[in-house]
Amino acid sequence: MRRIAPIALLVPCLALTGATPWAIESHVASDSGWDTNVYRNFADSASASLPGGGLVIGDGFLQIDGDLDVSGRPWSHQSTELTAELGARLFATQGPEDALVGQAILDHDIALSRKIVLKFDASGKDKWVDDDDRAFASYGAGAGVSIGPWLRTRLDLRAGYQAFDYFPDTDFSEQGPAASATLVSSPWRKQYFHVGYRLMPQYYQGAQLLPSGAAVGQRFDWYHVATAGYALQAPFVLSLTYSFVDDRSDSYGESFLRHRVELLVGVLLPWGIYLVGGGALQITSYPDGLYLSPQLLLLEDDDDLNDVSVKVSKDIGKGFAVEARYGYYRNDFEQNGLAYERQVAYLGVAWRH
């Protein structure tokens, strides 16, 4: 499939052409830091390198990113919001991993009554990497309805279509419909509960792989995600989420079951210092006894693995803030004898308007 242009550069111009006043918020940040595993390589337990010679290499980087939020009410009982982000990461010596990411989300709501709202959305993301090893594009659109709240509970239903282009190996590019249902309840003040389910039948460009190694037909996955969570907004912020992923593939070595628990805590410390800490613990099993595509877990900066992270920020006036972040990511594939470990730390300045 053809790579799309970074949508984040295009959609803001469209959103600002209407006659209705729009509220605009923007954020820009510049950071420098160190990444201990620039190429996101897995290492075997004996040599800290991948079978075949892929090394685990660390390097310093410079990162610049910004986001733009545009919202307004173009017509009576309707609202529109656009969120666009653009970021770049440049490494000191490992230029092949230089990356540019652009993404945008456009939402439009139509209130049919106080308790029934039609919702439409479109989104796209494009990641460009100099050596193309983790370059991809994802995009989709959908429509749904929000019902409620009744008894402080709201039901959100959505149906849509999504596509994912993985440029290093188009066999892993896929597309298909997507459906979801989410129930959100706030029985007590400043406390929220949510449960949800998503179903995404995925049609891959690549062939179905048999245990014998033969390739036949076209790969197809049933991808299920169930979530449940709790959030508290008090003098501190707390969020706890459990998710269960069931990816049932007809291709050998591509199915997995995952339990994941995520915790996030944010608190305001003395001297106006904001501290946000979080972590995730997951248990994954593989019905076929192995998983042939672990690299697909490592497309994002927030790797879909066990992790611990912390962020500290301090406002210094006129919209500026100093920020420091650290993240540790870890996963072990006992079936393949591989382990993944990565640490990222950076310090920078952010501006919000």
C-alpha positions in Angstrom: 0.0 0.0 0.0 1.1 3.6 -0.7 2.4 5.5 2.3 0.2 8.4 3.3 1.6 11.9 3.9 1.8 13.0 7.6 -1.9 14.0 8.1 -0.9 16.2 11.1 0.5 18.7 8.6 -2.6 18.9 6.5 -5.8 18.7 8.5 -5.2 21.9 10.7 -5.5 24.1 7.6 -8.9 22.6 6.8 -10.2 23.0 10.4 -9.5 26.8 10.4 -11.3 27.7 7.2 -14.8 28.0 8.8 -16.4 31.3 9.9 -17.1 30.1 13.5 -14.5 31.1 16.1 -12.3 28.3 17.2 -10.5 27.6 20.5 -6.8 26.7 19.9 -4.3 25.2 22.3 -0.7 24.3 21.4 2.2 22.6 23.0 5.9 22.5 21.9 8.7 20.6 23.6 12.4 20.0 22.9 14.4 17.3 24.7 17.8 15.6 24.7 18.5 12.2 26.2 19.9 8.7 25.9 18.4 5.5 24.5 20.1 2.3 25.5 18.6 0.2 22.7 18.3 2.4 19.7 17.4 -0.4 17.2 14.9 -2.1 19.6 16.8 -5.4 19.2 16.2 -8.6 21.1 19.2 -10.2 22.7 19.9 -13.8 23.5 20.9 -14.6 27.0 24.5 -15.4 26.2 25.8 -12.7 23.9 23.6 -9.5 24.2 23.1 -9.7 20.5 20.5 -11.1 18.1 21.2 -14.4 16.3 22.3 -13.0 13.0 24.3 -10.1 14.3 21.9 -7.4 15.4 23.6 -5.5 18.2 22.1 -3.7 21.2 23.4 -0.1 20.8 22.9 3.0 22.9 23.0 6.6 21.6 22.1 10.1 22.5 19.3 12.0 20.7 17.6 15.3 20.2 13.8 15.3 20.2 11.4 18.0 19.1 7.6 17.6 19.1 4.5 19.6 19.2 0.7 19.3 19.2 -2.2 21.4 18.3 -5.8 21.1 19.5 -8.5 23.0 17.7 -12.2 22.9 18.9 -15.3 24.7 18.0 -19.1 24.6 17.5 -19.7 25.2 13.8 -23.4 24.7 14.0 -26.1 24.5 16.7 -25.9 21.3 18.7 -22.7 20.2 16.9 -19.1 20.3 17.9 -15.8 19.6 16.2 -12.3 18.9 17.6 -9.1 18.3 15.9 -5.9 17.0 17.6 -2.7 17.0 15.5 0.8 16.0 16.6 4.2 16.1 14.9 7.5 15.0 16.3 11.1 14.2 15.2 13.9 12.3 16.9 17.5 12.7 15.7 20.3 10.5 17.0 23.9 11.6 17.5 25.6 8.7 15.6 22.9 6.2 14.7 21.4 8.2 11.9 19.5 5.3 10.4 17.1 5.5 13.3 16.2 9.1 12.8 12.4 9.3 12.8 9.5 11.6 12.0 6.0 11.0 13.2 2.8 12.8 12.3 -0.7 12.0 13.4 -4.2 13.6 13.6 -7.6 12.8 15.1 -10.8 14.5 13.9 -14.0 14.2 15.9 -17.4 15.6 15.1 -20.5 15.3 17.4 -24.1 15.9 16.6 -26.4 16.1 19.7 -29.9 14.7 18.8 -31.0 15.3 22.4 -29.4 15.8 25.8 -28.8 12.1 26.1 -28.2 10.9 22.6 -25.2 12.1 20.6 -24.0 10.9 17.2 -20.2 10.7 16.9 -18.0 10.6 13.8 -14.2 10.2 13.7 -11.3 9.9 11.4 -7.6 9.4 12.3 -4.3 8.8 10.7 -0.7 8.2 11.8 2.5 8.1 9.7 5.9 7.1 11.1 8.9 7.6 8.9 12.3 6.0 9.9 15.5 6.7 7.9 16.3 3.0 7.4 12.6 2.1 7.2 12.9 -0.7 9.8 9.9 0.4 11.8 8.1 2.8 9.4 4.4 2.4 9.2 1.1 4.1 8.5 -2.2 3.6 10.2 -5.6 5.2 9.5 -9.3 4.7 10.0 -12.7 6.2 10.4 -15.9 5.3 12.2 -19.3 6.4 13.4 -21.1 5.7 16.6 -23.6 6.9 19.2 -23.3 7.9 22.9 -26.3 7.2 25.0 -26.8 8.7 28.4 -25.9 9.4 31.1 -28.7 7.6 32.9 -27.9 6.9 36.6 -24.5 8.5 36.0 -23.7 5.9 33.4 -23.1 6.3 29.6 -22.9 3.7 26.8 -20.7 4.4 23.8 -21.1 2.3 20.6 -18.9 2.6 17.5 -18.4 0.8 14.2 -15.7 1.7 11.7 -12.8 0.5 9.4 -9.1 0.6 10.1 -5.9 -0.2 8.1 -2.3 -0.7 9.0 0.6 -0.5 6.5 3.9 -2.0 7.7 6.5 -1.0 5.2 9.5 -3.2 6.1 7.4 -6.3 5.4 4.0 -5.8 3.7 3.0 -9.4 4.7 2.1 -7.8 8.0 0.0 -5.0 6.5 -3.7 -5.5 7.3 -7.1 -3.9 7.3 -10.6 -4.7 8.3 -13.7 -3.5 10.2 -13.7 -2.5 13.8 -16.5 -2.5 16.4 -16.5 -1.5 20.0 -18.8 -0.9 23.0 -17.8 1.0 26.2 -19.7 1.6 29.4 -18.6 4.5 31.6 -20.0 5.1 35.1 -19.4 7.7 37.8 -21.4 6.5 40.8 -19.4 8.7 43.1 -17.9 12.2 42.7 -14.5 12.3 41.0 -14.5 8.5 40.6 -15.0 6.7 37.3 -15.4 3.0 36.2 -15.3 1.8 32.6 -15.6 -1.6 30.8 -15.2 -2.1 27.1 -14.9 -4.6 24.3 -13.4 -4.2 20.8 -13.6 -6.7 17.9 -11.3 -6.3 14.9 -11.3 -8.9 12.1 -8.0 -8.4 10.4 -7.3 -9.4 6.8 -3.5 -9.5 6.1 -1.7 -9.1 2.8 0.6 -12.0 3.7 -0.2 -15.7 3.3 -1.3 -18.1 6.0 1.7 -20.0 7.4 1.2 -23.7 8.2 3.2 -25.6 10.9 5.0 -27.3 8.1 6.3 -24.0 6.8 4.1 -23.9 3.7 2.3 -20.7 2.8 -1.3 -20.9 1.6 -4.2 -18.5 1.0 -4.4 -15.3 3.0 -3.8 -14.8 6.7 -6.8 -13.8 8.8 -7.0 -12.9 12.6 -9.8 -12.5 15.0 -8.5 -9.7 17.3 -10.4 -9.3 20.6 -9.7 -6.7 23.3 -11.6 -6.5 26.6 -10.8 -3.7 29.2 -11.9 -2.7 32.7 -10.6 0.3 34.6 -11.0 2.7 37.5 -9.9 6.3 37.8 -9.9 8.8 40.7 -9.4 12.5 40.5 -8.7 13.8 44.0 -5.8 15.7 45.4 -3.9 13.2 43.3 -4.8 11.3 40.1 -4.9 7.5 40.0 -5.8 5.2 37.1 -5.8 1.4 37.1 -6.6 -0.5 33.9 -6.8 -4.2 33.1 -6.9 -5.4 29.5 -7.1 -8.9 27.9 -6.1 -9.4 24.3 -7.0 -12.5 22.4 -5.4 -12.6 18.9 -6.6 -15.8 17.2 -4.7 -16.1 13.9 -5.0 -18.9 11.4 -1.3 -18.4 10.6 1.1 -20.6 12.6 3.1 -18.8 15.3 1.1 -15.5 15.2 -1.6 -16.2 17.9 -1.2 -14.9 21.5 -3.2 -14.3 24.7 -2.2 -11.3 26.9 -3.2 -10.1 30.3 -2.0 -6.6 31.1 -2.4 -4.4 34.1 -1.4 -0.6 34.0 -1.2 1.8 36.9 -0.7 5.6 36.7 -0.4 8.0 39.6 0.0 11.8 39.4 0.6 14.1 42.3 1.5 17.8 42.9 4.6 18.0 45.2 5.9 21.0 47.1 7.4 23.9 45.2 4.9 23.3 42.3 6.6 20.1 41.1 4.4 17.6 39.2 5.2 14.0 39.5 3.6 11.3 37.3 4.6 7.7 37.7 3.3 4.6 36.0 4.0 1.0 35.2 2.6 -2.0 33.4 2.9 -5.7 34.0 1.8 -8.2 31.4 1.6 -12.0 31.0 1.5 -13.4 27.5 1.1 -16.9 26.3 1.4 -18.4 22.8 -1.0 -21.2 21.8 1.5 -22.5 19.1 4.4 -22.4 21.6 6.2 -19.5 19.9 5.6 -16.1 18.5 7.1 -15.2 15.1 6.6 -11.5 15.1 8.0 -9.9 18.3 9.3 -6.9 16.4 5.8 -5.8 15.8 5.5 -5.0 19.6 8.2 -2.4 19.3 6.8 0.1 16.8 6.0 2.8 19.3 8.1 4.7 21.9 5.9 3.3 24.6 6.8 -0.3 23.8 4.0 -2.7 24.5 5.9 -4.6 27.2 6.4 -4.6 30.9 7.5 -1.1 31.8 8.1 1.5 34.5 8.1 5.2 33.8 8.3 8.5 35.7 7.9 12.1 34.6 8.8 15.2 36.7 7.9 18.7 35.5 8.1 22.2 37.0 6.5 25.4 35.6 8.9 28.2 35.2 6.5 30.9 34.0 5.1 32.4 30.8 3.9 28.9 29.7 7.3 27.3 30.0 8.1 24.2 32.0 11.2 22.0 32.6 10.5 18.3 32.2 12.5 15.1 33.0 11.4 11.6 32.0 12.7 8.1 32.4 11.3 4.8 31.1 12.4 1.2 31.5 11.0 -1.6 29.2 11.5 -5.3 29.5 10.2 -8.5 28.1 11.4 -12.1 27.8 10.4 -14.6 25.1 11.2 -17.9 26.8 9.9 -19.8 23.7 12.5 -18.2 21.5 15.3 -17.7 24.0 15.3 -13.9 23.5 15.0 -11.0 25.9 14.3 -7.3 25.3 15.5 -4.5 27.5 15.5 -0.8 26.9 15.9 2.4 29.0 15.2 5.9 27.8 15.9 9.1 29.8 15.6 12.7 28.6 15.5 16.3 29.9 14.0 19.2 28.1 11.8 22.4 28.0 8.1 22.5 27.0 5.9 25.5 26.2 2.1 25.5 26.2 -0.2 28.2 25.0 
